[in-house]
Amino acid sequence: MSNQDSSSGQWNPPSEYNLSPSERALSAAGAAFLSAIIVNPLDVAKTRLQAQAAGVPYQDLYSTCHFETNTDTMLANTRCFSSCYRSLLGEPPCTPQYSQYKGTLDVFNKVIHQEGFARLWRGTNASLALAVPTVGIYMPCYDIFRNYMENYTTQNAPSMTPYVPLVAGSLARSLACITCYPVELARTRMQAFKDGQHGSKLPGVLKTLAGVVYADTNTKKIPNPTSFRFLWTGLGAQLSRDVPFSAVCWSTLEPIRRGLLRMSGNETNLAAILGANFAAGFVAGSLAGATTCPLDVAKTRRQIEKDRVRALTMTTRQTLVEIWRDGGVNGLFTGVGPRVARAGPSVGIVVSFYEVVKYVLHNRRRSPCEN
C-alpha cells in the first residue's frame, strides 16, 4: 500500500491509516503517558512562577520565625529556627530571597532543596489522570474531524482545505478540555501550592477536588449541588488558551510534517515517520506555547483563585487586564521559558509516538493479508 495516490498525485499522510477509534485512543494514551512523566518538572516550574506572580506567598514553610521585642531599649531581634533543614542555597532561611523564585533553574534548585527531588513530579498522578483520557480523546478526534473535513472540502470547497487542521484541532481540543477539566484544575492547584508539613503525605487528585467543593464548609456532608460548578472554575480561560494553541499548533505542524515526509522520499519508513513527526511537533508546539503564554498565565491565575466570588465573576479578559496592570509585558509572559521548553518536546513526543504506534498497528494488521 503506497501513501501516494496514483490517480491524483496527492500524498496521503500516515494519519489516514484505517484504524479503529480504540486503536487510535490506545496509541494516543501511550504517547500521553510518556510525555506527562518526562515534562512534569517543567510544568511545576511554569506553574510556580505564574502563581508567584499572581501573589501566592512561597514562604519558607519549614522554618519557624518569631520576634522578641526588648521593651526597655525598643529594639527588635529576630530569631529563626529551622526545624527540618539548613539553607543549601547560599541564602539564610526566613528571608524573602530564600523563598522567591527567580527563574526556571531557581525553581528546580529550591524545590529540590526545600521540598525534595520527588516534588518536581508533584501532580504527576494528576497529569497522567488528565493526559491519558485528554489525549485519548483529542488525537483520535482530530484525525476523524480532519479526515472528514478534508474529504468534504476537497470535493466542495478546495480553497478551504488549508484551514482544515486549524478547525479540526480547535474542535477536538475543546471536546477533550471540557470533558477532563476538573482533573486539570486539580493538577494546577497541586503544582502551585507548597505543603505545610515537610515529609507529610500530600493530597491527591480526589482530595484536592474535594477541597474545591467543600471550600465554604467545615463539614464533609453532601455539599450543595451548585458547589460542583467550582470544579469547572476557569474553564473559559482554559478554552481561551487551548483552542488557539491547537489552532496554531496543527496549522503549523501539518505542512511541516508533510513537507519533511515528502523530502525523505520514503513516507513508509519508520525512522522517517518518527523524525518528521517529532521535528514538526517540536517546532509547532514551541511556537504555539510562546504565542499563547499570556492566556496560560490567565488560566493559572483563574485556577488558583481562592476567593470563590472572584472565581465565579472574573472573566479571562478581566484577568488579562489585571495581569497587564500589575506586570506589563513581563507579567503576561511569566513562565514563558519553561512553557516553551515543555510544549515543544511534549507535542513532539505525543505526535511522533502516536503516529509510530498507528504505523505499527497498521502493518501488523496488513501483514497476514499479504502473506
Secondary structure, DSSP 8 states (H G I E B T S, - for coil): --SB-TTT--B--GGG----HHHHHHHHHHHHHHHHHHHHHHHHHHHHHHHHHTT-----TTEEEEEEEETTTTEEEEEEEESS----SSS-TTSHHHH---SHHHHHHHHHHHH-GGGGGTTHHHHHHHHHHHHHHHHHHHHHHHHHHHHHHHHH-GGGGGGHHHHHHHHHHHHHHHHHHHHHHHHHHHHHS--SSTTS----HHHHHHHHHTTT-SS-S---GGGGGGGGTTHHHHHHHHHHHHHHHHHHHHHHHHHHHHHHS-TT-HHHHHHHHHHHHHHHHHHHHHHTHHHHHHHHHHHT---HHHHHH--HHHHHHHHHHHHHHHHHTTTHHHHHHHHHHHHHHHHHHHHHHHHHHHHHHHHHHH-
